Amino acid sequence: MTSLERTEWLEADGLGGFASGTAGLARTRRYHALLLAAATPPTGRAVLVAGFDAFVLRGGRREAISAQSYDPEQRSPDGAARIERFESAPWPRWTFRLADGARVTQEIFATKGDARVVVTWRLADAHGEAAPGRLVVRPFLAGRDYHALCTAANAARFPAEPKRDGERLTFAMPDALPAVEMRANAEYLHAPYLYRGFHYAAECERGFPHREDLPSPGELVFDFSRGEACWVLWAGAKHEPAPAGEVRALAASLRDGELARRARFASPLERAADAYIVRRADGETIVAGYPWFTDWGRDTFISLRGLCLATGRLETAKRILLEWSGALADGVLPNRFADAGEQPEYNAVDASLWFVVCVHELLADLAHRGDALSRNERDRLLGAVDAILIGYARGARHRIHLDRDGLIAAGEPGVQLTWMDARVGDEVITPRIGKPVEIQALWWNALAAAGERDAKWRALAERTRASFAARFWNSERGFLYDVVDEDHVPGRVDARLRPNQLFAVGGLPRALIEGPRAGAVVDICERELWTPLGMRSLAPSETEYAPRYEGGPTQRDRAYHQGTAWPWLLGAFVEAWLRVRGDAPAARREARERFLAPLHAHVGEAGVGHVSEIADAEAPHTPRGCPFQAWSLAELLRLERVLGEPRA
């Protein structure tokens, strides 16, 4: 793939759907699409329109301003060669230079709260007899689940022609998917054609099926002599665009509305953060990452602190927490809502504790702002907090329980309960059964916060802290054990060097350890685990260390938490680093220059404007996984708040 094809853009619709692609035009993932909609926000996602080809006809020449990748990795047409400039803000915009010096600008943006995408083209610098010319656009329909691929057999199920109503075209989709509605100031010429052998290089690299066939129903022919070419697409029939002849006015209105909405964000990072906040039922939630994750409990609560609390979006944070509080069962919150048709999965020991942390931080931020929850809202959230603490203390599913030493034990064979949750078939790669270190930090923080209003939790917090100090310090290696009482065997420990111990020092409201031990933890993590794009999930000195995240699904899953670097962990590391060095302006400046600058540089690559999910453990630390990851961006935003003005 070219460098431009490794630079990806995202336009999210606030419902779980999105448009996405590459700066180099050619689609490289099955998820790259012009119109990808969520039928049951934020799940039930389907690719309705995969993309399009576009050609400018001027002076007897036909020049492409699009590109596709075909087997075996051949580019056709050659529109990428005409890219003069690509810009990502306020949305993706390409400037193409034609042979006679004329320029065409193409813009793509999604509108918030609607499964709708707008594409526009403008012709400039066109002079002489060739001006102005026409634009021919061929859309590629898909009508498939976003994880799937379309074949020639699938393509045969599409209706022969769209339903026409003036400028409005309605394309029925197979499998009861929402219809695709289009409006364009163009003539539609029905000329079906099946395009075979699209090649998705990123899927090939990941070891997944990577060939697709797509039908194109016909052509949209725009006349540049009439001005800007405008194409509006949306999922379903609920939207009523402008009357016939006013598509350009509709596109202009949508553009102005989106420009105004995006301008209200204080920074580009905050604008990017908005992509992850989406609707669920009557409330809101957070999508863990694009293009393939939905909303996960653990990711939602970790991300909420940066996406919402650090940016002052307290009302949004409240709505998200209230929405999730309704999913509490037996003292545990779910870790994942399935894409469709399945029950929530309650396979997390940490998600519920992160929820408790978020509730108390929200209450503190509201109080600082002189605001408060309603009585009903406060009762619902604190009721959920108490239910979680009581559930953990009494014992919950997957052997989550409070042990006699005041620490939380959890886990059983075949179930992954912590954030290190990779598995291959029935094999859990990092089971971490017993008492994981970060779970104790979360548990103690939850108890300490709840103890401010209930003495029984305060007393338990004191016992937990004392037991942690006595049981987790590895005096031989000079850092904290990753798990004690491993596999529920008293005294058995996992002494591998991992970054999870950082949460005992930073990343949470209260540090569980301080002084020389905290300093030793930070020093060894900086020396052995820090990379410019995140913390290694395992030290290079450990036997299971994997330097690169590559290969097929099995190989990648085995490397996922065995060395692979995670940007989101920089939040805990940098905060821990700052705490042990003192909260002084000089330390803040050093932290910003050493640890945040590489992340800010990364924002301009991979998922442009965002932060990737993971990166290789070794140089050049190639970004991997989801190019748009909520908690990665969230922790960068939270660190911006932490490293702001020195605390009073």
N, C-alpha and C positions, 0 to 999 in steps of 0.2 A: 504494500500500500504506500502511496505517496504521503508526505507530511501533511498535506491538506486533508487527505482522507483519514488521517488519524486525529484530526481536529474535528470534534463533533459539536453540534449545536442542539439546543432543546427549547421548545416552546410548549409550556404546560398550560392546560386549560382549567385547572382548579378542580377538576372532577376525577382525576386519575388518568385522563387521556392526554395525548400530546402529539406534536409533530416533531420530528427529529431527522437528522441526516449529517452529512459531512460538509466541511467547507469546500472540499474538492468535488462536490456534487454527487459522485457515485455512492450509492447505498452499499454499506459494508456489513450491515447487520439485518437479521430478519425483523428487528424492531424499528428500523428506520422507515418512516412513513410520513406521508403528508397529512393523513387524517386517521388517527388511532384513537378510538373512543372507548370510554368505560360505560357499559350499559347499566351497571349497578355500582355507582361511584363508591370507592375508587377501584372496584374490581369489575369482572366481566369485560375485560379489555379485548378489543378486536381491531385488526388492521382493516380499514375499509378502503382507503385509497393509498396505495404503496408509494406512489411518486408520479413522475411525468417526464416526458421528453418535450423539449421546446426548441423551435427553430425560427430564426429571423429570415424573412425573404425580402431582399432589397437588391435592386439593380441587376436582376438575373442571377444573383447568388443566393444560396441556401446555407446559412451558417448556424451551427448548433450552439445553444447556450445551456446544454444539459450534458450529462455523462452517465453511463451505466457500465457496470462491470459484468462481463459474460464469461462463461467457460471458454477457454481456461484463462481467466483473469485478463481478458481483452477489454479495452475501453472503447465503447461506441455509444453515441457519437463523441466527437472530440471537443465538447464545450468547455472542458476544464482548461484547454489551451488558450481560451479567450478571457479567462479570469484576470482582470487587472487589479482588483482589490476585493477583499472580503472583510466585512465589519460585523461584529456580533451585537452591538448596542445601537438602539434599544431593542433590536431584534435582528435576525440574520439578513444581511444585505450584500448582494454581489454586484459588482460593476464589471460588465463585459465590454471589451473593445473589439469592434468589428474591423474587417479588412480595410474599409474606406475611412476609418477614423471615428465613425459613429460609436456611441456608447449606449448600452442598455443596462439599466439598473433593475434588479429583481429583489423584492422584499417578501418575506414570509413571516406572519405572526399569528398567534392564537389569541383568542379573547377569553378573559377570565370569567368562569362561571357558565360557559357554553361550550359544547363540543363543536367548535367552529374555527376555521382557519381561513385567512385571507392571503392571497398571493397577488402581487401587482408588478407590472413592468412599465418602465418609462424609457422612451427613446430620446437621446440628447446628441448634440453635435452632429446632427444629420443634415448634410448640405447637398446641393446639386440635384440632378435629375433623379437620383436614386431615392430621395426622401419622399415620403417617410417609410413606406413598406408595411409588411404584415408580420404577424406573429402566429405561429401554428403550435398548439399545445396538445399533446396526446396523454391523457391520464391513464395510469395503470390501476385497475381495480384489483382487490384482493379478497375481501369477504372471508376472513379467517381469524381464528384465535391468534393472539399476538405471539404465542410461543411456537406456532405451527408454521408450515410453509404451504404455498399453493402449488398444485400440480396441474398439468394439462387437463386431467379428468375433472378436477375441481372447477377449472375455468369453464368447462362445458355447461355448468349448471346456471350460468348467468342468463338473464332474460335477453331476448334478441335486441330489443331497443328500449331506451329510457322513455318514461312518460314525459310529455312536453306540455308546458303551460306557459306560453310566451317565452321569456328568457329563462324560465325555471325548468331545470332538468331533474328528474327523480330516477335514480338507479336503484332498483330492488336488489337486495343482497340475499345470498343463500342462508340456510340454517337459522332463520328467524332473526338475523342480525338487523340492526337499524338500517333503514334505507339511507342512501347518500343523496343529499339535495345540493344542487349547484345553481349559482347565478353568475353569469358572465356577460360583459358587453361584447359578445362575440357571436359568430354564426356557428352552429353545431352541425357537423357533417358526420352522419353515422357511417362508420367504416370499420367494422370489427376486425381485430387482428390479435393473434396470440403470440406474445413474445416469450421465447423459450430460453432457458439456461442462464437466468440472472445468477451471478456468483457473489456470495457474501463472504469476503475475505476474513472479517473478524470472527465469523462463526466457524470458518475453516480452521483458524488458529486455535479456537477453543475446543475443537474436536467434535463439533456438532454438524448435523446436516446443513448444507450451505447452497443448495441449488433450488431455484424457484422458477415456475412458469406463471406469467401474469397476462390476463386478457386486457386489451384496450378497446373500449367500445367505439371510439371515433375521435374526431378532431374538433378542437375549439379554434376558430380562426378569428383573430383580432386585427383590426385595422388601425395602425398607429396614426393615421391622418385624423382620427377622431379623438386622439389624446391618450391618456393613460389606459393601459389594459388592466382590467380588474376581474378577479375570479374569487368568488366566495363559496366555500364548501362547508357543510355541516352535517351532523349525524341525526337522522330522524326527521320527522315532519313537524316538530313543534315550533320551529322558528318561522317567522313571517318576515322575509326581507322586504326591502323597499319596492314600491310599484314598478312595473315594467319601465325600462328606460332610465332607471335611477341607480344602477348598480355602482357607478362611480361615486355617487353621493353616499351610498351605503358604505362602500369601502372607506371613503374619507371620514365618515362619522365614526366608524369602528376604529380607524387609525387614530383619530383625535382622542377618542375615549381611552384607548390603551396608552397613548403617550402621556395623557394627564394622570392616569392611574399609576404608571410606572415612575413618573416624575415625583410622586409623593414619597418614595423611599429615600432614605437619607444617604444611601451609598449603593454602588453596584452589587456589593455582596448581599445587602439586605434585599435588593430587588431579586437576586438569584434565589435567596432563601424562600421567597414567596412561592416558588414553583412547587415546593414540597408540601405546602399546606393545602389540603383538599377537603372536599365534602365527604362525610360519611353519614348516611341517614339524615337526621335533623341536626347533626352536629358537625364537628370537624375532626380531622386526624392528620397524620403526617406520613407521607409516602417515604419509605426508607431509602429508595434510590431508583433512578431511571437508567435503563429502560425496563428492567424486569422485576423489581421488587414492588410489593404493595405496602400496606402499613403493618409494621411489626411492633409489638408492645415495647420491647427493649429499645429498639431504635427510636420509636416515637418519644419516649420519655427522656432518653439521652439527648435527642435532637431538640426537644422543646426548650431546653435551657438556653441554647444558643439562638435558635431560630425565632423564639418568642420572648423569653424573659430578657435576654441580653439586648434585644432590639426594642423593648418597651411594648410589645404586642401582648399585653396582659389579658385583654378580653379574649383574644384568640387562644391563649394558653388555658384560660378558664374553660372555654368551650370544649377544647380537646380533652382536658382532664375529666370534665363532667361526662362527656361521651364515653370515654373508656371506663369510668367508674361503674357504668351500668353493665359491664361485661364481667364483673368480679364474681368468682364462683369458689366457694370454700376457702376464702382468704387468698386466692391467687388470681392474677389477671392473665389473660391469654397473651401468648407471644406472637401469634400470627392468626390473621383471618385469611382463609384460603381464597383463591381466585374466584371460585364459584362452587356452590353445591356441597360444601363440606362444613363440618363443625369447627369452631375455633380450636386452636391447639394451645394447651396450657403447659407447654414444655419449657418453662424458664423459672429459675430460682431468683434471678436478679430483676426481672421486669417490674414486679410488684414493688420491690424496694426502691427502684428508681422513681416509680410513681410517688411514693411517700416523700422522697427528696424533693420532687417537683412541686408537690402540694405545699410543702412548708416554705420553699423558696418563693412561690407565687404569693403566699400570704405575707411574707416579709416584704416583697416588692410592692404589694398593694398598700401595706401599712406605711411604707416609706413615701409613697405617692399621696398618702392621705385618702386612700380609697379602701373599700372593703367589699367582701362578698355579701350577697343577701343571706338571710338566716337559713333559707332552704338550701342555697348553694353551699354554704359553709358546712351545714349538717351532712350533706351528701358526700362532700370531699373528705371531711374528717371522719365520717362514719366509715368510708372505704379504708382510710388509713388505719383506724382501729381494727377493722375486720382483718386487714392484712397482718398486723402485728399479732393479733390474737390467733389467727390461723397458723402463722409460723410458730408461735409459742406452743400451741397445742399439737401441731403436726398437720401436714397437708400432703397432697399427692406427690408421687415420686420421691417419697421418704424425705421430704423437706420437714425438718423439725429442729427444735431448740434442744441442744444437748445440756447435760448437767453443768458443763463449764461455762454456759452462757453464750456459746458459739452456735452458729447455724450449720447443720449438716444437711446434705442433700445428695440425691442421685441414686440410680439403680442401673444395672446393665442394660445397654441398648437405647438409653435415653440421654440426649445431650441437653444440659440445663443451663450452662453458662454461655457467655457470648462466644466462646471458642466452641462452636457447635457443628463443625464439619463432620460428615459421615460418608462412608462408602458402603452402599448396601446396608447391611445390618451392623457394620463396624463403625463405632464412634471413634474418631481419630484422637480426640483429646477429651476423654470422658470426665476427668477431674471430679470423680465421685469422692465425697467426704466433706471437708471444710475448706473450700477455696478462699484464698486470701481476700480478693475484692468483695466477696459476699459478706465477709465479716466487717469490712469497712462500711459497706452499705447498711448492714444491719445496725451497726453502732451509730451511724449517722441518723438512721430512722428512729432509733430509741432515744438518742439525745434530743432530737427535735420534739418528739412526742412527750418526752420527760418534762418539757417546759410547762405542760398543762396537766400532767398526770404523774404523780410521784412513783407509781409502781414501775413505769418505764425508766425513770431516772435511776432507780436502784438496780434494775437489770443492766442498764448501760454501764454502770460502774463495774459490775461483775464481768461483763463482756470485755471491757477494756483491759482489765487485769489479766484475764485468761489469754487474750491476744498477746500481750506483752510477754507472758510466760511461755507461750507455746509456739509462736511463729518465728522467733528470731533464730536464724541459722548461724551460730557463732563460728562454725568452721569455715563457711564461705563468706560471711559478712553481709548477708542480705536476708530477706524474708522468704520462708518456704512458700511455694505456690499453693500447695494443699497439705493440710495436716489431717491425720486419721484417714489417710487415703483408703478408698474402698471400704470405709467404715471400720477399718482395723485400727484400734487404739495404738498410737505411737508411730504408725507408718507415715512417712512423709514423701512428698514430691519436692525435691530440692533443685529442680531445673530452673535456670534463670529466665524468667518471663517478666513482661511489663505489668502484670496484674497487681503486683505489690505497690505500684505507684499510687493506687487509690487509697492506700493507708496514709499517704503524705499529701497528695494533691488530687484535684479533680472532683472533690466533694466539699461541702460547706465546712466540715470540721476535719482536722488532721487526727488520725488515730494514733500515730506515733510522732514524736518530735525529737529534737536534739541530735546527738551523734548518730544514732541509728537511722533517723530520717535522712541525714546528710549522706550516710553510706549508701542507702538505697538509691538516692538520686545520682550519686557519683557513678556507681556501677552501671546503672541504667543508661546514663549518658555515654559512658565509655563503650558499653557492649551492645546497646540496643538502639540508640538514636541514629536516625538517618535524616536527610533533608526533607523526605516526604513522609515521615512517620516513624513510629517505634517498631522495631522488629518484634515479632511475636515469640521468638525464641532466640537465645544467644547463639552465635556462630560456634561457640565451644561445645555445644550440646550435640550428641550423636545424631539426633533426628533432624538437625537443621537443614532447611531447604533454601538455597540461595535465590532461586527464581520460581515464580508462579507461572508455569507454562505447561503446554501439553494438553492432553485430553482431560475430560471431567475428573476421572479417577486420580490422575497425577496431580491436577490442580487442587483437588480437595485435600489430598495428603499434604500439600504445601501450605494450605490456607492459613493455618495457625502454627506453622512450624518454621517460622523465620520471616515470612511475608510481612512487609511493613504496613502499618495502619495509621493513616493521618489522624483519625479521631483520637488516638491515644496521646497525641501531642498535647491535648488539653490538660490531661492529668500530669504529664511530665513537666510542661512549662510552669504550671501552677505549683507543682512540688518544688521545682528548681527555684522558683521565686521565693517560696516560703522558707527554704533553708538558707537562702542568701540574704534575706531581709528585704522588706518591701520598700526599697529606696529607688529614687528616680534613675540612678546609674544602672541598677540591676534591671529595671524595666527596659531601659534603652538597649542594654546588651541582649536581653531575651528577645526583644523585637528584631534586632539586627541578625542574631544568630539563628533563631528558631522560626520566626514568622515570615521573614523575607523569602525563604525558599518556597513556602506555601503560597505566598502572594504571587511569586513568579510562576508557579504551577497553574494558577488560576487562568493563565493565558494559553494553556495547552490542554490536550486531551478533551475533557468536557469544558469547553470555553466558558469562562465566567463562574465555574464551579470547582469542586475539589473531588478527586477520584476516591473510589472506595479503598483501594490498596495500591501497593507498588512493590516491585522486586526488592528483596532485602539487600542486594548488592548493586553497586554502580553499574549502569547509569540510573538505577532506580526507576525503571520503566513503569509508568502508570498502568494498572491492570484493573480487572473487575468492572464494576459500574463506573462509567465516567462522570456520573452525577450522583453523589452520595450525600444524604441528608446529614448524618452525624459528622461527617468530615467537614462539611461547610459550617455546620453548627458550632463545632468546637473552635474553628477559626474565629467565628463571630464572638464566641464567649471569651476567647483569649483577648480579642480586641478590647472587650469591656474590662477584663482583669488587668490588662496592661495600659489602661487609660490613665487618668490622673491618679497620683498616689492617694491611697486611702487615708482618711483623716485619722 
